Amino acid sequence: MQPLPDGSLATLAALDAAADRAVRVGLLLPWANVAVETELPRLGLRNTAFHHARLVPASRTTAVDESFWHGLRAASAQALDSLSHVELDAVVLACTSAGFTGGPSLPTGVSTAFDAVIGGLAAGGLTRVVLATPYPAAVTEAEAGAFGEAGIDVLGHASLGLDDGYPKVTSDRIMALVDRLPKQAVEAAEAVVLSCTGWHTLQAVAELEGRLRVPVLSSNLAMALLAARLSAGVTT
């Protein structure tokens, strides 16, 4: 299904309207993440149940660094076991940056929020994007490189330079961050990506889609789209 003119939110609504079966999606959450459980219910998917398990890294840290990312991946098997009596249609490690920073292998069948973003872009045939993140600059650079390896050209990127505290980032600050992106890159992009499951993006997504007239895909919205495609029987 190609993106509708109104963007990712309209595509999600269309998929949900076409849904013909109930699905259950397991979400393995970083232990301090509060945005996923806030945002996904607001999207109102009628035929999707999200089941959550918490990932506690061995370092017991919340700031993004190697010990955090790798600790989340190492904790995923135990978290998945806590959901073993739920018949799940998909399982996602709900951390975007843990999807492109290496570390221990994930259990079979577990994807990441970064995979969901890639899948959301691929479903719409979107290969030219601009990227905004709350991450440190080096992490954002690494993500741009990972997008390139997946065949997605990042025309420009901007970051807040934060290693923690993402739930406190306001919509106004996200809008200002996107305004920092090179104008020429924004005009040439087919989509805007707001990476990270830990910040609240839905208001910014709606405002940016109205302003820029291109799809705006956040990490949490990408996970919702993954669920909606399953529910609607859309495999591409």
BAVEX-809370 format. One line per 8 residues: number of its first residue (from 0); their letters; for each residue x, y, z of C-alpha. Coordinates in Angstrom, 2 decimals, padded with zeros to 5 digits, m for minus. Example, Ala and Ser with C-alpha at 12.3 -4.5 7.8 and 13.67 -1.06 7.14 Angstrom:
<seses>
0	as	012.30:m004.50:007.80 ~ 013.67:m001.06:007.14
</seses>
This chain:
<seses>
0	mqplpdgs	000.00:000.00:000.00 ~ 001.46:003.32:m001.07 ~ 001.38:006.25:001.37 ~ m001.75:008.34:001.05 ~ m001.33:012.04:000.24 ~ m001.96:012.91:003.87 ~ 001.04:010.83:004.99 ~ 001.86:008.10:007.48
8	latlaald	m001.04:008.81:009.83 ~ m003.56:008.46:006.99 ~ m001.85:005.28:005.81 ~ m002.16:003.85:009.31 ~ m005.85:004.75:009.43 ~ m006.45:003.11:006.04 ~ m004.67:m000.07:007.10 ~ m006.64:m000.19:010.32
16	aaadravr	m009.90:000.27:008.42 ~ m008.93:m002.66:006.18 ~ m007.92:m004.90:009.09 ~ m009.72:m008.22:009.07 ~ m008.08:m010.10:011.94 ~ m006.86:m009.47:015.44 ~ m003.13:m009.58:016.10 ~ m000.97:m009.58:019.20
24	vglllpwa	002.41:m007.85:019.14 ~ 005.00:m008.24:021.88 ~ 007.03:m005.14:022.67 ~ 010.29:m005.52:024.59 ~ 010.72:m002.10:026.19 ~ 013.81:m000.40:027.54 ~ 013.11:m000.26:031.25 ~ 012.81:003.55:031.47
32	nvavetel	010.76:004.00:028.29 ~ 007.36:005.58:028.97 ~ 006.61:006.93:025.48 ~ 005.70:003.65:023.77 ~ 002.92:002.80:026.22 ~ 001.66:006.40:025.97 ~ 001.68:006.83:022.21 ~ 000.56:003.49:020.77
40	prlglrnt	m002.85:003.48:022.52 ~ m003.47:007.00:021.20 ~ m003.26:005.65:017.65 ~ m006.44:003.66:018.24 ~ m005.71:000.44:016.37 ~ m008.92:m001.57:016.62 ~ m007.52:m005.03:015.99 ~ m004.11:m004.94:017.66
48	afhharlv	m003.17:m005.78:021.23 ~ 000.30:m004.77:022.38 ~ 001.88:m006.83:025.15 ~ 004.82:m005.29:027.01 ~ 007.85:m006.70:028.79 ~ 010.65:m004.62:030.34 ~ 014.31:m004.95:029.40 ~ 016.77:m004.20:032.19
56	pasrttav	020.37:m003.93:030.96 ~ 023.01:m005.49:033.20 ~ 024.59:m002.04:033.56 ~ 021.26:m000.74:034.94 ~ 021.78:002.45:032.95 ~ 019.33:004.50:030.91 ~ 021.71:006.66:028.87 ~ 022.38:005.44:025.34
64	desfwhgl	025.79:003.83:025.08 ~ 027.20:000.41:024.22 ~ 026.45:m001.08:027.63 ~ 022.85:000.07:027.34 ~ 022.22:m001.15:023.79 ~ 024.02:m004.45:024.23 ~ 022.43:m004.93:027.64 ~ 018.96:m004.56:026.13
72	raasaqal	019.74:m007.16:023.51 ~ 021.19:m009.53:026.09 ~ 018.08:m009.16:028.26 ~ 015.68:m009.84:025.40 ~ 015.54:m013.63:025.81 ~ 014.36:m013.42:029.42 ~ 011.85:m010.68:028.58 ~ 010.51:m012.73:025.70
80	dslshvel	010.14:m015.73:028.02 ~ 007.83:m013.65:030.21 ~ 005.49:m013.45:027.20 ~ 005.79:m017.12:026.29 ~ 002.17:m017.91:027.16 ~ 000.85:m015.22:024.81 ~ 000.33:m016.22:021.18 ~ 002.21:m013.40:019.46
88	davvlact	002.13:m012.51:015.78 ~ 005.30:m010.40:016.04 ~ 007.86:m009.32:018.64 ~ 009.77:m006.05:018.48 ~ 012.61:m004.78:020.64 ~ 011.19:m001.28:021.05 ~ 014.48:000.60:020.86 ~ 015.57:002.09:017.57
96	sagftggp	019.23:002.67:018.34 ~ 019.69:m000.90:019.59 ~ 018.86:m001.96:016.04 ~ 021.95:m000.46:014.40 ~ 024.64:m000.49:017.10 ~ 025.59:m004.17:017.14 ~ 025.76:m006.43:020.17 ~ 024.39:m009.86:021.10
104	slptgvst	022.08:m011.63:018.70 ~ 018.36:m011.33:019.35 ~ 016.14:m014.38:019.83 ~ 014.73:m015.84:016.63 ~ 011.77:m013.85:015.37 ~ 012.55:m010.67:017.31 ~ 013.02:m007.54:015.20 ~ 013.78:m003.99:016.33
112	afdavigg	012.13:m000.60:016.05 ~ 014.84:000.28:013.52 ~ 013.69:m002.68:011.41 ~ 010.13:m001.35:011.70 ~ 011.23:002.05:010.40 ~ 013.03:000.42:007.47 ~ 009.94:m001.67:006.77 ~ 007.64:001.34:006.93
120	laaggltr	009.77:003.23:004.42 ~ 010.09:000.20:002.15 ~ 006.31:m000.36:002.18 ~ 005.88:003.13:000.78 ~ 008.78:002.92:m001.68 ~ 010.46:005.80:000.15 ~ 014.23:005.88:m000.39 ~ 015.18:009.52:000.22
128	vvlatpyp	014.69:010.85:003.75 ~ 015.81:013.45:006.23 ~ 016.50:012.26:009.77 ~ 015.94:013.96:013.13 ~ 016.91:012.33:016.44 ~ 017.44:013.22:020.08 ~ 020.69:011.20:020.08 ~ 024.30:012.33:020.34
136	aavteaea	025.69:013.35:016.96 ~ 027.83:010.21:016.59 ~ 024.81:007.95:017.10 ~ 022.83:009.89:014.51 ~ 025.73:009.55:012.07 ~ 025.77:005.80:012.71 ~ 022.05:005.60:012.02 ~ 022.42:007.52:008.78
144	gafgeagi	025.05:004.99:007.76 ~ 022.77:002.09:008.66 ~ 019.99:003.59:006.56 ~ 022.43:003.81:003.66 ~ 023.28:000.13:004.03 ~ 019.55:m000.60:003.80 ~ 019.28:001.35:000.54 ~ 017.81:004.52:002.04
152	dvlghasl	019.59:007.78:001.30 ~ 019.69:010.21:004.23 ~ 019.86:013.61:002.54 ~ 020.34:015.49:005.80 ~ 020.18:014.91:009.54 ~ 019.97:016.84:012.78 ~ 020.18:015.78:016.42 ~ 019.66:017.22:019.89
160	glddgypk	022.87:015.69:021.24 ~ 021.18:014.04:024.23 ~ 022.12:010.67:025.70 ~ 019.14:010.47:028.08 ~ 015.96:012.26:029.14 ~ 014.11:011.78:025.85 ~ 010.56:011.79:027.31 ~ 011.11:015.41:028.37
168	vtsdrima	011.66:016.60:024.79 ~ 008.68:018.77:023.82 ~ 006.91:018.90:020.47 ~ 008.11:022.47:020.02 ~ 011.67:021.30:020.42 ~ 011.13:018.55:017.85 ~ 009.68:021.08:015.41 ~ 012.66:023.38:015.97
176	lvdrlpkq	015.02:020.45:015.38 ~ 013.39:019.67:012.03 ~ 013.67:023.35:011.13 ~ 017.44:022.95:011.50 ~ 017.57:020.44:008.66 ~ 018.99:021.79:005.39 ~ 016.12:023.29:003.42 ~ 017.30:021.76:000.15
184	aveaaeav	017.44:018.30:001.74 ~ 013.92:018.66:003.15 ~ 012.58:019.74:m000.23 ~ 014.19:016.74:m001.94 ~ 013.19:014.18:000.69 ~ 010.30:011.77:000.25 ~ 009.83:011.42:004.02 ~ 010.95:012.73:007.40
192	vlsctgwh	012.09:010.19:010.01 ~ 011.85:011.01:013.72 ~ 014.00:008.26:015.20 ~ 013.74:006.98:018.80 ~ 010.92:005.25:020.66 ~ 011.63:007.23:023.83 ~ 010.39:010.68:022.82 ~ 006.78:011.76:022.31
200	tlqavael	006.31:012.54:018.63 ~ 002.64:012.21:017.62 ~ 001.80:015.91:017.83 ~ 004.94:016.78:015.86 ~ 004.16:014.10:013.26 ~ 000.71:015.57:012.62 ~ 002.00:019.14:012.45 ~ 004.93:018.27:010.20
208	egrlrvpv	002.81:016.25:007.79 ~ 000.45:019.18:007.50 ~ 003.28:021.60:006.91 ~ 005.63:019.58:004.68 ~ 003.07:017.43:002.81 ~ 005.26:014.33:002.98 ~ 005.00:011.27:005.23 ~ 006.58:011.70:008.65
216	lssnlama	007.55:008.41:010.23 ~ 008.44:008.14:013.91 ~ 009.76:004.96:015.50 ~ 006.55:004.39:017.45 ~ 004.40:005.06:014.41 ~ 006.54:002.58:012.45 ~ 005.80:m000.13:015.03 ~ 002.09:000.67:014.80
224	llaarlsa	002.26:000.43:011.00 ~ 003.96:m002.96:011.31 ~ 001.07:m004.19:013.46 ~ m001.56:m002.67:011.18 ~ m000.04:m004.30:008.09 ~ m000.20:m007.67:009.86 ~ m003.81:m007.07:010.84 ~ m004.75:m006.01:007.31
232	gvtt	m002.86:m008.91:005.74 ~ m000.47:m006.59:003.88 ~ 002.89:m008.30:003.49 ~ 004.81:m005.66:001.52
</seses>
